[in-house]
Amino acid sequence: MRRITRWYGANPLHLLAFLACFALAGYAAFQLVPSHPVGVAVWFVGAVIGHDILLFPLYSIADRSALVAFRHRAPRLPAVPWINYLRVPAGLSALLLLVWFPLILRLGTHYQESTTLSPDPFLWHWLAVTGTLFLISAVAYAVRLRVAQRAAIRARGPRPARSRRSGSRAARRLRIRPGSPAARTRTPPPPDRR
């Protein structure tokens, strides 16, 4: 097992999942290409141009901008990586928009004629799903931040007990000079030597 992990560089389950994905993609290509070769070619070229040339630079810039804009944090908070709590809901929302944009943006489709349903609620449903995704992500981040705070407090150990001194803060802050009347009253009497 260690030899496979060393040779492959990851867990063998990763290799198995990777091979299963290739098998599924090969099966889909085997089923689609003979029936729609031009459509598959157009889709593939569109995906390469649309994603790799247009969308990837755009969301890379958006990701870097978010990192720069929110890089400062309160010094008392523990360092919890927050960017994935923003990336995941934004990515899922963008994926839903990409799949359903003709209906969300109410572009001309054959949806209503095919299903006799109105495309009107798609925009509100997409907004509700997007808001829910961001809310779940915010709650998950808050829980993770709270767990990290508790772990940081436990790592520091218990706080030392404060000593109760008489007098006000201002009086405690005063420096008492040696030999002054205040210093004489505070010094304990010398011990008896008998």
N, CA, C and O atoms as a DFTB+ gen file, in Angstrom:
776 C
 N C O
     1  1       0.829      -1.193       0.000
     2  2       0.000       0.000       0.000
     3  2       0.871       1.253       0.000
     4  3       0.597       2.201      -0.737
     5  1       1.922       1.260       0.827
     6  2       2.797       2.428       0.877
     7  2       3.518       2.624      -0.449
     8  3       3.766       3.755      -0.867
     9  1       3.852       1.522      -1.105
    10  2       4.543       1.629      -2.391
    11  2       3.632       2.287      -3.433
    12  3       4.088       3.107      -4.230
    13  1       2.353       1.928      -3.424
    14  2       1.401       2.544      -4.361
    15  2       1.233       4.025      -4.037
    16  3       1.205       4.870      -4.931
    17  1       1.123       4.321      -2.757
    18  2       0.978       5.722      -2.350
    19  2       2.210       6.533      -2.742
    20  3       2.092       7.663      -3.216
    21  1       3.395       5.949      -2.542
    22  2       4.629       6.654      -2.909
    23  2       4.732       6.821      -4.427
    24  3       5.162       7.866      -4.917
    25  1       4.331       5.777      -5.169
    26  2       4.417       5.832      -6.630
    27  2       3.389       6.801      -7.220
    28  3       3.708       7.601      -8.099
    29  1       2.140       6.716      -6.718
    30  2       1.070       7.545      -7.262
    31  2       1.082       8.955      -6.671
    32  3       0.770       9.917      -7.372
    33  1       1.432       9.089      -5.412
    34  2       1.481      10.400      -4.775
    35  2       0.249      10.730      -3.974
    36  3       0.173      11.803      -3.376
    37  1      -0.729       9.828      -3.945
    38  2      -1.946      10.054      -3.166
    39  2      -2.509       8.697      -2.755
    40  3      -1.948       7.652      -3.085
    41  1      -3.609       8.729      -2.043
    42  2      -4.277       7.525      -1.593
    43  2      -4.764       6.720      -2.806
    44  3      -5.189       7.325      -3.791
    45  1      -4.718       5.402      -2.775
    46  2      -5.228       4.603      -3.903
    47  2      -6.707       4.838      -4.187
    48  3      -7.150       4.639      -5.318
    49  1      -7.485       5.261      -3.179
    50  2      -8.895       5.581      -3.438
    51  2      -9.022       6.778      -4.386
    52  3      -9.964       6.864      -5.173
    53  1      -8.068       7.686      -4.296
    54  2      -8.057       8.821      -5.216
    55  2      -7.866       8.333      -6.645
    56  3      -8.551       8.802      -7.555
    57  1      -6.954       7.409      -6.851
    58  2      -6.721       6.839      -8.179
    59  2      -7.953       6.111      -8.682
    60  3      -8.304       6.222      -9.857
    61  1      -8.613       5.367      -7.804
    62  2      -9.822       4.643      -8.185
    63  2     -10.938       5.607      -8.592
    64  3     -11.620       5.383      -9.592
    65  1     -11.122       6.676      -7.818
    66  2     -12.145       7.674      -8.158
    67  2     -11.811       8.368      -9.470
    68  3     -12.704       8.653     -10.268
    69  1     -10.538       8.641      -9.697
    70  2     -10.101       9.279     -10.929
    71  2     -10.391       8.386     -12.133
    72  3     -10.888       8.861     -13.154
    73  1     -10.081       7.094     -12.016
    74  2     -10.357       6.149     -13.098
    75  2     -11.856       5.993     -13.337
    76  3     -12.285       5.850     -14.482
    77  1     -12.660       6.020     -12.272
    78  2     -14.115       5.943     -12.425
    79  2     -14.655       7.164     -13.164
    80  3     -15.573       7.042     -13.976
    81  1     -14.091       8.342     -12.888
    82  2     -14.512       9.555     -13.607
    83  2     -14.163       9.453     -15.089
    84  3     -14.963       9.826     -15.947
    85  1     -12.971       8.948     -15.387
    86  2     -12.593       8.758     -16.793
    87  2     -13.503       7.736     -17.475
    88  3     -13.871       7.924     -18.635
    89  1     -13.869       6.673     -16.787
    90  2     -14.770       5.668     -17.366
    91  2     -16.144       6.270     -17.643
    92  3     -16.738       6.005     -18.688
    93  1     -16.653       7.082     -16.708
    94  2     -17.952       7.726     -16.910
    95  2     -17.903       8.713     -18.075
    96  3     -18.823       8.756     -18.891
    97  1     -16.831       9.508     -18.155
    98  2     -16.696      10.455     -19.274
    99  2     -16.552       9.716     -20.598
   100  3     -17.105      10.153     -21.607
   101  1     -15.818       8.604     -20.614
   102  2     -15.689       7.814     -21.838
   103  2     -17.013       7.225     -22.273
   104  3     -17.324       7.209     -23.464
   105  1     -17.802       6.738     -21.319
   106  2     -19.123       6.197     -21.650
   107  2     -20.026       7.292     -22.215
   108  3     -20.723       7.077     -23.206
   109  1     -20.012       8.476     -21.577
   110  2     -20.838       9.582     -22.073
   111  2     -20.407       9.991     -23.474
   112  3     -21.253      10.254     -24.329
   113  1     -19.093      10.048     -23.721
   114  2     -18.604      10.397     -25.061
   115  2     -18.993       9.328     -26.072
   116  3     -19.363       9.649     -27.202
   117  1     -18.915       8.067     -25.680
   118  2     -19.278       6.965     -26.582
   119  2     -20.754       7.019     -26.951
   120  3     -21.127       6.647     -28.063
   121  1     -21.592       7.475     -26.037
   122  2     -23.022       7.577     -26.304
   123  2     -23.381       8.839     -27.086
   124  3     -24.277       8.799     -27.929
   125  1     -22.701       9.960     -26.826
   126  2     -23.083      11.234     -27.434
   127  2     -22.448      11.489     -28.797
   128  3     -23.113      12.002     -29.697
   129  1     -21.198      11.148     -28.962
   130  2     -20.477      11.528     -30.186
   131  2     -21.098      10.927     -31.442
   132  3     -21.240      11.655     -32.424
   133  1     -21.479       9.647     -31.480
   134  2     -22.071       9.129     -32.723
   135  2     -23.395       9.793     -33.099
   136  3     -23.694       9.951     -34.282
   137  1     -24.195      10.185     -32.092
   138  2     -25.498      10.776     -32.419
   139  2     -25.428      12.270     -32.703
   140  3     -26.186      12.765     -33.537
   141  1     -24.540      13.003     -32.034
   142  2     -24.422      14.452     -32.213
   143  2     -22.955      14.863     -32.299
   144  3     -22.478      15.527     -31.378
   145  1     -22.222      14.516     -33.329
   146  2     -20.789      14.838     -33.345
   147  2     -20.514      16.342     -33.412
   148  3     -19.583      16.831     -32.772
   149  1     -21.321      17.075     -34.186
   150  2     -21.088      18.510     -34.318
   151  2     -21.433      19.220     -33.002
   152  3     -20.706      20.115     -32.570
   153  1     -22.518      18.830     -32.380
   154  2     -22.912      19.443     -31.119
   155  2     -21.889      19.219     -30.023
   156  3     -21.616      20.129     -29.240
   157  1     -21.314      18.019     -29.951
   158  2     -20.298      17.728     -28.943
   159  2     -19.040      18.540     -29.210
   160  3     -18.423      19.054     -28.277
   161  1     -18.654      18.662     -30.484
   162  2     -17.462      19.447     -30.835
   163  2     -17.665      20.926     -30.498
   164  3     -16.765      21.575     -29.965
   165  1     -18.853      21.457     -30.811
   166  2     -19.148      22.856     -30.491
   167  2     -19.146      23.068     -28.976
   168  3     -18.612      24.061     -28.482
   169  1     -19.745      22.128     -28.248
   170  2     -19.766      22.239     -26.803
   171  2     -18.351      22.198     -26.235
   172  3     -18.027      22.977     -25.339
   173  1     -17.501      21.300     -26.742
   174  2     -16.142      21.181     -26.239
   175  2     -15.333      22.446     -26.516
   176  3     -14.641      22.950     -25.632
   177  1     -15.421      22.958     -27.749
   178  2     -14.699      24.189     -28.093
   179  2     -15.240      25.366     -27.289
   180  3     -14.478      26.211     -26.819
   181  1     -16.559      25.416     -27.134
   182  2     -17.162      26.488     -26.334
   183  2     -16.730      26.423     -24.881
   184  3     -16.514      27.454     -24.245
   185  1     -16.604      25.202     -24.352
   186  2     -16.159      25.057     -22.971
   187  2     -14.710      25.494     -22.817
   188  3     -14.355      26.138     -21.830
   189  1     -13.870      25.145     -23.791
   190  2     -12.462      25.536     -23.716
   191  2     -12.337      27.052     -23.817
   192  3     -11.633      27.675     -23.022
   193  1     -13.018      27.643     -24.793
   194  2     -12.934      29.095     -24.963
   195  2     -13.649      29.818     -23.824
   196  3     -13.110      30.758     -23.239
   197  1     -14.857      29.375     -23.518
   198  2     -15.647      30.062     -22.495
   199  2     -15.049      29.961     -21.110
   200  3     -15.015      30.944     -20.369
   201  1     -14.577      28.777     -20.755
   202  2     -14.045      28.612     -19.406
   203  2     -12.588      29.023     -19.311
   204  3     -12.239      29.903     -18.523
   205  1     -11.744      28.402     -20.099
   206  2     -10.299      28.585     -19.932
   207  2      -9.807      29.962     -20.359
   208  3      -8.842      30.478     -19.793
   209  1     -10.454      30.556     -21.341
   210  2      -9.975      31.853     -21.826
   211  2     -10.732      33.019     -21.188
   212  3     -10.138      34.059     -20.906
   213  1     -12.034      32.855     -20.958
   214  2     -12.822      33.969     -20.432
   215  2     -13.100      33.862     -18.927
   216  3     -12.766      34.769     -18.165
   217  1     -13.714      32.749     -18.504
   218  2     -14.178      32.672     -17.119
   219  2     -13.064      32.459     -16.106
   220  3     -13.090      33.069     -15.037
   221  1     -12.080      31.607     -16.411
   222  2     -11.018      31.338     -15.445
   223  2     -10.262      32.605     -15.047
   224  3     -10.047      32.823     -13.855
   225  1      -9.847      33.458     -16.005
   226  2      -9.206      34.701     -15.563
   227  2     -10.133      35.604     -14.754
   228  3      -9.686      36.278     -13.825
   229  1     -11.419      35.624     -15.099
   230  2     -12.348      36.482     -14.360
   231  2     -12.519      36.034     -12.922
   232  3     -12.457      36.857     -12.008
   233  1     -12.737      34.726     -12.702
   234  2     -12.929      34.354     -11.306
   235  2     -11.615      34.235     -10.552
   236  3     -11.619      34.232      -9.321
   237  1     -10.502      34.139     -11.244
   238  2      -9.212      34.236     -10.549
   239  2      -8.979      35.662     -10.053
   240  3      -8.488      35.865      -8.942
   241  1      -9.330      36.641     -10.874
   242  2      -9.221      38.046     -10.459
   243  2     -10.171      38.334      -9.297
   244  3      -9.807      39.029      -8.349
   245  1     -11.392      37.795      -9.377
   246  2     -12.356      38.003      -8.285
   247  2     -11.856      37.360      -6.993
   248  3     -12.024      37.929      -5.914
   249  1     -11.243      36.182      -7.093
   250  2     -10.708      35.500      -5.914
   251  2      -9.558      36.288      -5.299
   252  3      -9.513      36.471      -4.083
   253  1      -8.638      36.752      -6.123
   254  2      -7.505      37.541      -5.610
   255  2      -7.989      38.861      -5.013
   256  3      -7.460      39.319      -4.000
   257  1      -8.994      39.470      -5.638
   258  2      -9.537      40.725      -5.108
   259  2     -10.162      40.511      -3.735
   260  3     -10.004      41.340      -2.839
   261  1     -10.873      39.395      -3.572
   262  2     -11.476      39.094      -2.268
   263  2     -10.394      38.854      -1.222
   264  3     -10.532      39.288      -0.078
   265  1      -9.328      38.171      -1.599
   266  2      -8.233      37.930      -0.655
   267  2      -7.575      39.232      -0.224
   268  3      -7.247      39.406       0.949
   269  1      -7.381      40.147      -1.170
   270  2      -6.734      41.424      -0.839
   271  2      -7.671      42.301      -0.014
   272  3      -7.238      42.958       0.932
   273  1      -8.946      42.312      -0.371
   274  2      -9.893      43.195       0.318
   275  2     -10.143      42.764       1.761
   276  3     -10.338      43.608       2.634
   277  1     -10.137      41.458       2.015
   278  2     -10.475      40.961       3.345
   279  2      -9.286      40.327       4.061
   280  3      -9.479      39.465       4.918
   281  1      -8.078      40.732       3.734
   282  2      -6.919      40.077       4.341
   283  2      -6.698      40.501       5.784
   284  3      -6.049      39.779       6.541
   285  1      -7.218      41.644       6.179
   286  2      -7.032      42.104       7.549
   287  2      -8.072      41.461       8.446
   288  3      -9.234      41.319       8.064
   289  1      -7.654      41.077       9.629
   290  2      -8.569      40.501      10.598
   291  2      -8.266      41.105      11.956
   292  3      -7.195      41.672      12.176
   293  1      -9.210      40.978      12.852
   294  2      -8.996      41.496      14.201
   295  2      -7.869      40.710      14.859
   296  3      -7.815      39.488      14.720
   297  1      -6.969      41.380      15.571
   298  2      -5.815      40.665      16.136
   299  2      -6.190      39.640      17.203
   300  3      -5.415      38.719      17.457
   301  1      -7.352      39.773      17.831
   302  2      -7.743      38.834      18.873
   303  2      -8.336      37.556      18.301
   304  3      -8.431      36.558      19.015
   305  1      -8.741      37.556      17.026
   306  2      -9.360      36.373      16.434
   307  2      -8.293      35.398      15.967
   308  3      -7.249      35.821      15.471
   309  1      -8.536      34.092      16.116
   310  2      -7.567      33.128      15.602
   311  2      -7.601      33.097      14.075
   312  3      -8.601      33.454      13.452
   313  1      -6.509      32.673      13.504
   314  2      -6.402      32.635      12.044
   315  2      -7.127      31.406      11.511
   316  3      -6.599      30.296      11.573
   317  1      -8.329      31.600      10.991
   318  2      -9.108      30.534      10.358
   319  2      -9.228      30.894       8.885
   320  3      -9.701      31.985       8.563
   321  1      -8.815      30.011       7.983
   322  2      -8.921      30.343       6.561
   323  2     -10.388      30.513       6.158
   324  3     -11.177      29.575       6.275
   325  1     -10.745      31.682       5.694
   326  2     -12.136      32.026       5.422
   327  2     -12.475      31.973       3.936
   328  3     -13.654      31.949       3.581
   329  1     -11.486      31.956       3.071
   330  2     -11.756      32.158       1.647
   331  2     -12.613      31.035       1.058
   332  3     -13.420      31.291       0.164
   333  1     -12.456      29.802       1.536
   334  2     -13.273      28.710       1.003
   335  2     -14.734      28.836       1.420
   336  3     -15.625      28.329       0.738
   337  1     -14.977      29.512       2.539
   338  2     -16.355      29.760       2.951
   339  2     -17.012      30.813       2.060
   340  3     -18.230      30.987       2.105
   341  1     -16.238      31.496       1.272
   342  2     -16.765      32.412       0.266
   343  2     -16.764      31.761      -1.117
   344  3     -17.689      31.962      -1.903
   345  1     -15.722      30.978      -1.408
   346  2     -15.604      30.344      -2.729
   347  2     -16.696      29.327      -3.004
   348  3     -17.270      29.315      -4.093
   349  1     -16.992      28.475      -2.035
   350  2     -17.926      27.367      -2.278
   351  2     -19.329      27.866      -2.602
   352  3     -19.875      27.451      -3.624
   353  1     -19.948      28.735      -1.796
   354  2     -21.290      29.184      -2.189
   355  2     -21.287      30.019      -3.467
   356  3     -22.228      29.945      -4.258
   357  1     -20.232      30.815      -3.673
   358  2     -20.174      31.602      -4.913
   359  2     -20.024      30.690      -6.121
   360  3     -20.651      30.927      -7.154
   361  1     -19.206      29.657      -6.010
   362  2     -19.025      28.724      -7.119
   363  2     -20.285      27.934      -7.428
   364  3     -20.642      27.753      -8.593
   365  1     -20.968      27.457      -6.372
   366  2     -22.213      26.714      -6.598
   367  2     -23.292      27.613      -7.184
   368  3     -24.056      27.192      -8.052
   369  1     -23.352      28.841      -6.709
   370  2     -24.332      29.784      -7.257
   371  2     -24.034      30.102      -8.718
   372  3     -24.945      30.184      -9.542
   373  1     -22.751      30.281      -9.033
   374  2     -22.378      30.543     -10.429
   375  2     -22.665      29.344     -11.320
   376  3     -23.063      29.509     -12.473
   377  1     -22.464      28.134     -10.794
   378  2     -22.770      26.935     -11.564
   379  2     -24.264      26.833     -11.844
   380  3     -24.664      26.503     -12.960
   381  1     -25.089      27.113     -10.843
   382  2     -26.540      27.112     -11.064
   383  2     -26.948      28.173     -12.075
   384  3     -27.825      27.938     -12.907
   385  1     -26.311      29.345     -12.004
   386  2     -26.609      30.399     -12.970
   387  2     -26.199      29.979     -14.375
   388  3     -26.916      30.244     -15.340
   389  1     -25.049      29.325     -14.490
   390  2     -24.580      28.875     -15.796
   391  2     -25.523      27.839     -16.405
   392  3     -25.773      27.866     -17.610
   393  1     -26.042      26.936     -15.590
   394  2     -26.927      25.888     -16.103
   395  2     -28.307      26.439     -16.431
   396  3     -28.890      26.065     -17.448
   397  1     -28.839      27.320     -15.593
   398  2     -30.221      27.764     -15.739
   399  2     -30.355      29.208     -16.208
   400  3     -31.437      29.780     -16.078
   401  1     -29.293      29.827     -16.753
   402  2     -29.379      31.254     -17.081
   403  2     -30.462      31.610     -18.083
   404  3     -31.019      32.701     -17.967
   405  1     -30.810      30.768     -19.068
   406  2     -31.905      31.197     -19.956
   407  2     -33.227      31.372     -19.214
   408  3     -34.017      32.257     -19.541
   409  1     -33.460      30.528     -18.222
   410  2     -34.711      30.646     -17.465
   411  2     -34.613      31.698     -16.367
   412  3     -35.592      32.386     -16.077
   413  1     -33.444      31.826     -15.759
   414  2     -33.276      32.840     -14.709
   415  2     -33.380      34.239     -15.299
   416  3     -34.007      35.120     -14.710
   417  1     -32.770      34.443     -16.455
   418  2     -32.796      35.761     -17.101
   419  2     -33.995      35.948     -18.024
   420  3     -34.124      36.982     -18.679
   421  1     -34.866      34.952     -18.075
   422  2     -36.102      34.978     -18.874
   423  2     -35.826      35.221     -20.357
   424  3     -36.500      36.017     -21.011
   425  1     -34.826      34.519     -20.863
   426  2     -34.544      34.575     -22.299
   427  2     -35.532      33.666     -23.023
   428  3     -36.169      32.813     -22.405
   429  1     -35.653      33.851     -24.315
   430  2     -36.599      33.053     -25.086
   431  2     -36.201      31.585     -25.130
   432  3     -35.181      31.235     -25.723
   433  1     -36.998      30.728     -24.508
   434  2     -36.766      29.285     -24.534
   435  2     -38.076      28.583     -24.851
   436  3     -39.139      29.201     -24.894
   437  1     -37.977      27.304     -25.066
   438  2     -39.171      26.492     -25.318
   439  2     -39.665      25.825     -24.038
   440  3     -40.442      24.872     -24.087
   441  1     -39.216      26.324     -22.910
   442  2     -39.558      25.710     -21.628
   443  2     -41.055      25.761     -21.360
   444  3     -41.656      24.763     -20.961
   445  1     -41.653      26.921     -21.579
   446  2     -43.073      27.065     -21.259
   447  2     -43.931      26.219     -22.196
   448  3     -44.914      25.621     -21.757
   449  1     -43.575      26.159     -23.482
   450  2     -44.346      25.341     -24.405
   451  2     -44.183      23.850     -24.108
   452  3     -45.115      23.065     -24.285
   453  1     -42.987      23.471     -23.656
   454  2     -42.732      22.046     -23.403
   455  2     -43.356      21.569     -22.107
   456  3     -43.838      20.439     -22.033
   457  1     -43.355      22.418     -21.073
   458  2     -43.801      21.969     -19.753
   459  2     -45.103      22.602     -19.292
   460  3     -45.677      22.151     -18.301
   461  1     -45.579      23.612     -19.963
   462  2     -46.743      24.420     -19.573
   463  2     -46.554      25.059     -18.198
   464  3     -47.532      25.371     -17.519
   465  1     -45.305      25.252     -17.789
   466  2     -45.004      25.937     -16.542
   467  2     -44.383      27.293     -16.851
   468  3     -43.728      27.465     -17.879
   469  1     -44.589      28.238     -15.970
   470  2     -44.044      29.573     -16.165
   471  2     -42.574      29.609     -15.724
   472  3     -42.226      29.016     -14.702
   473  1     -41.701      30.304     -16.487
   474  2     -40.304      30.436     -16.057
   475  2     -40.088      31.572     -15.050
   476  3     -38.950      31.850     -14.673
   477  1     -41.162      32.227     -14.616
   478  2     -41.039      33.372     -13.711
   479  2     -40.365      33.059     -12.374
   480  3     -39.556      33.871     -11.924
   481  1     -40.647      31.929     -11.710
   482  2     -40.053      31.745     -10.380
   483  2     -38.566      31.380     -10.383
   484  3     -37.960      31.305      -9.315
   485  1     -37.966      31.151     -11.549
   486  2     -36.572      30.707     -11.574
   487  2     -35.611      31.755     -10.987
   488  3     -34.668      31.392     -10.285
   489  1     -35.834      33.019     -11.258
   490  2     -34.971      34.056     -10.707
   491  2     -35.047      34.066      -9.187
   492  3     -34.019      34.116      -8.511
   493  1     -36.259      34.018      -8.651
   494  2     -36.421      34.074      -7.195
   495  2     -35.919      32.792      -6.537
   496  3     -35.376      32.830      -5.433
   497  1     -36.098      31.665      -7.208
   498  2     -35.575      30.410      -6.656
   499  2     -34.050      30.427      -6.640
   500  3     -33.434      29.983      -5.671
   501  1     -33.444      30.933      -7.701
   502  2     -31.980      31.006      -7.738
   503  2     -31.460      31.958      -6.657
   504  3     -30.461      31.666      -5.999
   505  1     -32.133      33.085      -6.478
   506  2     -31.723      34.017      -5.417
   507  2     -31.890      33.396      -4.028
   508  3     -31.055      33.603      -3.148
   509  1     -32.970      32.635      -3.834
   510  2     -33.189      31.979      -2.537
   511  2     -32.123      30.911      -2.284
   512  3     -31.601      30.806      -1.174
   513  1     -31.801      30.128      -3.299
   514  2     -30.769      29.097      -3.141
   515  2     -29.416      29.758      -2.875
   516  3     -28.654      29.287      -2.031
   517  1     -29.112      30.843      -3.586
   518  2     -27.845      31.551      -3.374
   519  2     -27.758      32.107      -1.954
   520  3     -26.735      31.956      -1.287
   521  1     -28.820      32.741      -1.500
   522  2     -28.833      33.265      -0.133
   523  2     -28.692      32.160       0.904
   524  3     -27.987      32.329       1.899
   525  1     -29.355      31.031       0.680
   526  2     -29.249      29.906       1.608
   527  2     -27.837      29.345       1.634
   528  3     -27.320      29.018       2.703
   529  1     -27.209      29.228       0.474
   530  2     -25.827      28.737       0.416
   531  2     -24.879      29.644       1.191
   532  3     -24.032      29.162       1.942
   533  1     -25.017      30.947       1.013
   534  2     -24.154      31.879       1.742
   535  2     -24.463      31.866       3.242
   536  3     -23.553      32.005       4.059
   537  1     -25.726      31.704       3.607
   538  2     -26.088      31.637       5.029
   539  2     -25.503      30.386       5.678
   540  3     -24.943      30.464       6.772
   541  1     -25.624      29.242       5.022
   542  2     -25.053      28.002       5.557
   543  2     -23.537      28.133       5.678
   544  3     -22.944      27.685       6.660
   545  1     -22.922      28.741       4.684
   546  2     -21.474      28.925       4.722
   547  2     -21.066      29.861       5.863
   548  3     -20.059      29.616       6.527
   549  1     -21.825      30.916       6.095
   550  2     -21.517      31.845       7.189
   551  2     -21.670      31.166       8.544
   552  3     -20.858      31.388       9.442
   553  1     -22.698      30.343       8.701
   554  2     -22.885      29.618       9.964
   555  2     -21.743      28.625      10.169
   556  3     -21.222      28.497      11.277
   557  1     -21.355      27.924       9.106
   558  2     -20.235      26.973       9.216
   559  2     -18.946      27.697       9.579
   560  3     -18.154      27.187      10.373
   561  1     -18.725      28.879       9.008
   562  2     -17.518      29.648       9.346
   563  2     -17.563      30.137      10.790
   564  3     -16.544      30.119      11.481
   565  1     -18.728      30.569      11.247
   566  2     -18.848      31.031      12.632
   567  2     -18.581      29.887      13.606
   568  3     -17.923      30.082      14.628
   569  1     -19.090      28.693      13.295
   570  2     -18.842      27.540      14.154
   571  2     -17.358      27.207      14.160
   572  3     -16.786      26.936      15.216
   573  1     -16.733      27.226      12.993
   574  2     -15.297      26.917      12.912
   575  2     -14.471      27.971      13.661
   576  3     -13.487      27.635      14.320
   577  1     -14.866      29.222      13.560
   578  2     -14.163      30.283      14.266
   579  2     -14.302      30.115      15.774
   580  3     -13.344      30.325      16.517
   581  1     -15.486      29.739      16.220
   582  2     -15.713      29.537      17.656
   583  2     -14.888      28.362      18.179
   584  3     -14.305      28.438      19.261
   585  1     -14.841      27.277      17.404
   586  2     -14.038      26.117      17.807
   587  2     -12.562      26.501      17.877
   588  3     -11.855      26.080      18.791
   589  1     -12.097      27.294      16.920
   590  2     -10.694      27.725      16.922
   591  2     -10.401      28.632      18.114
   592  3      -9.319      28.556      18.696
   593  1     -11.356      29.492      18.485
   594  2     -11.168      30.351      19.651
   595  2     -11.053      29.522      20.925
   596  3     -10.194      29.781      21.767
   597  1     -11.923      28.527      21.060
   598  2     -11.865      27.680      22.250
   599  2     -10.560      26.893      22.303
   600  3      -9.970      26.731      23.372
   601  1     -10.112      26.406      21.152
   602  2      -8.842      25.668      21.123
   603  2      -7.676      26.585      21.486
   604  3      -6.748      26.164      22.176
   605  1      -7.718      27.837      21.026
   606  2      -6.656      28.787      21.356
   607  2      -6.660      29.109      22.850
   608  3      -5.598      29.261      23.453
   609  1      -7.832      29.214      23.442
   610  2      -7.924      29.498      24.878
   611  2      -7.392      28.310      25.674
   612  3      -6.673      28.495      26.656
   613  1      -7.743      27.081      25.254
   614  2      -7.237      25.896      25.946
   615  2      -5.732      25.768      25.807
   616  3      -5.057      25.326      26.737
   617  1      -5.199      26.150      24.653
   618  2      -3.751      26.047      24.434
   619  2      -2.983      27.035      25.309
   620  3      -1.868      26.745      25.743
   621  1      -3.573      28.192      25.568
   622  2      -2.921      29.188      26.418
   623  2      -2.926      28.779      27.879
   624  3      -2.077      29.228      28.649
   625  1      -3.856      27.945      28.267
   626  2      -3.950      27.531      29.662
   627  2      -4.861      28.459      30.433
   628  3      -5.356      29.449      29.893
   629  1      -5.082      28.139      31.703
   630  2      -5.984      28.985      32.507
   631  2      -5.350      30.336      32.791
   632  3      -4.130      30.471      32.887
   633  1      -6.200      31.310      32.921
   634  2      -5.725      32.664      33.229
   635  2      -5.302      32.731      34.692
   636  3      -5.943      32.124      35.550
   637  1      -4.233      33.461      34.983
   638  2      -3.858      33.598      36.391
   639  2      -4.898      34.430      37.130
   640  3      -5.478      35.369      36.584
   641  1      -5.117      34.054      38.391
   642  2      -6.108      34.780      39.187
   643  2      -5.573      36.170      39.509
   644  3      -4.393      36.342      39.816
   645  1      -6.449      37.143      39.435
   646  2      -6.048      38.514      39.748
   647  2      -5.942      38.677      41.253
   648  3      -6.792      38.204      42.006
   649  1      -4.883      39.354      41.678
   650  2      -4.756      39.635      43.100
   651  2      -5.592      40.857      43.433
   652  3      -5.622      41.839      42.692
   653  1      -6.266      40.767      44.560
   654  2      -7.135      41.882      44.949
   655  2      -6.345      42.820      45.839
   656  3      -5.980      42.492      46.968
   657  1      -6.102      43.965      45.306
   658  2      -5.370      44.980      46.072
   659  2      -6.352      46.041      46.535
   660  3      -7.362      46.305      45.884
   661  1      -6.043      46.626      47.642
   662  2      -6.909      47.705      48.120
   663  2      -6.535      48.988      47.390
   664  3      -5.392      49.169      46.972
   665  1      -7.495      49.856      47.247
   666  2      -7.243      51.143      46.611
   667  2      -7.698      51.147      45.166
   668  3      -8.021      50.111      44.586
   669  1      -7.713      52.312      44.618
   670  2      -8.172      52.468      43.245
   671  2      -7.033      52.191      42.279
   672  3      -5.879      52.036      42.679
   673  1      -7.376      52.133      41.005
   674  2      -6.357      51.929      39.972
   675  2      -5.356      53.074      39.959
   676  3      -4.152      52.867      39.807
   677  1      -5.871      54.276      40.119
   678  2      -4.982      55.435      40.089
   679  2      -3.977      55.367      41.237
   680  3      -2.810      55.722      41.068
   681  1      -4.430      54.913      42.399
   682  2      -3.517      54.811      43.529
   683  2      -2.481      53.722      43.299
   684  3      -1.329      53.870      43.708
   685  1      -2.874      52.629      42.650
   686  2      -1.923      51.554      42.376
   687  2      -0.891      51.972      41.350
   688  3       0.240      51.486      41.365
   689  1      -1.277      52.874      40.455
   690  2      -0.351      53.305      39.414
   691  2       0.685      54.307      39.918
   692  3       1.726      54.501      39.289
   693  1       0.397      54.947      41.061
   694  2       1.337      55.940      41.595
   695  2       2.634      55.261      42.007
   696  3       2.631      54.169      42.574
   697  1       3.707      55.910      41.720
   698  2       5.000      55.403      42.174
   699  2       5.298      56.020      43.535
   700  3       5.188      57.232      43.723
   701  1       5.668      55.187      44.453
   702  2       5.974      55.663      45.796
   703  2       7.490      55.718      45.917
   704  3       8.191      54.727      45.712
   705  1       7.967      56.897      46.253
   706  2       9.417      57.088      46.398
   707  2       9.894      56.512      47.719
   708  3       9.198      56.619      48.729
   709  1      11.086      55.895      47.726
   710  2      11.620      55.400      49.002
   711  2      11.903      56.575      49.940
   712  3      12.419      57.613      49.524
   713  1      11.564      56.391      51.182
   714  2      11.800      57.432      52.178
   715  2      10.648      58.404      52.315
   716  3      10.665      59.217      53.240
   717  1       9.660      58.369      51.457
   718  2       8.526      59.282      51.574
   719  2       7.588      58.787      52.670
   720  3       7.681      57.631      53.081
   721  1       6.679      59.648      53.152
   722  2       5.759      59.216      54.215
   723  2       4.893      58.033      53.785
   724  3       4.577      57.176      54.611
   725  1       4.508      57.969      52.522
   726  2       3.690      56.847      52.058
   727  2       4.484      55.556      52.086
   728  3       3.927      54.496      52.374
   729  1       5.781      55.624      51.790
   730  2       6.618      54.423      51.814
   731  2       6.813      53.946      53.236
   732  3       6.870      52.741      53.480
   733  1       6.918      54.883      54.195
   734  2       7.119      54.493      55.592
   735  2       5.882      53.807      56.155
   736  3       5.988      52.897      56.977
   737  1       4.719      54.245      55.714
   738  2       3.500      53.623      56.249
   739  2       3.276      52.244      55.651
   740  3       2.637      51.400      56.281
   741  1       3.781      51.998      54.464
   742  2       3.553      50.710      53.834
   743  2       4.600      49.663      54.188
   744  3       4.350      48.472      54.007
   745  1       5.751      50.064      54.682
   746  2       6.784      49.090      55.000
   747  2       6.433      48.385      56.284
   748  3       6.025      49.025      57.254
   749  1       6.586      47.060      56.307
   750  2       6.242      46.311      57.533
   751  2       7.284      46.576      58.622
   752  3       8.425      46.926      58.321
   753  1       6.898      46.411      59.861
   754  2       7.868      46.625      60.958
   755  2       8.928      45.531      60.910
   756  3       8.659      44.422      60.449
   757  1      10.137      45.842      61.387
   758  2      11.194      44.820      61.386
   759  2      10.835      43.688      62.325
   760  3      10.165      43.904      63.335
   761  1      11.272      42.495      62.004
   762  2      10.953      41.349      62.884
   763  2      11.698      41.443      64.200
   764  3      12.781      42.025      64.263
   765  1      11.124      40.871      65.255
   766  2      11.774      40.840      66.578
   767  2      12.921      39.863      66.561
   768  3      12.802      38.731      66.092
   769  1      14.069      40.343      67.099
   770  2      15.236      39.452      67.186
   771  2      15.542      39.221      68.664
   772  3      16.185      40.060      69.296
   773  1      15.127      38.186      69.180
   774  2      15.400      37.884      70.596
   775  2      16.225      36.668      70.732
   776  3      16.551      36.265      71.849
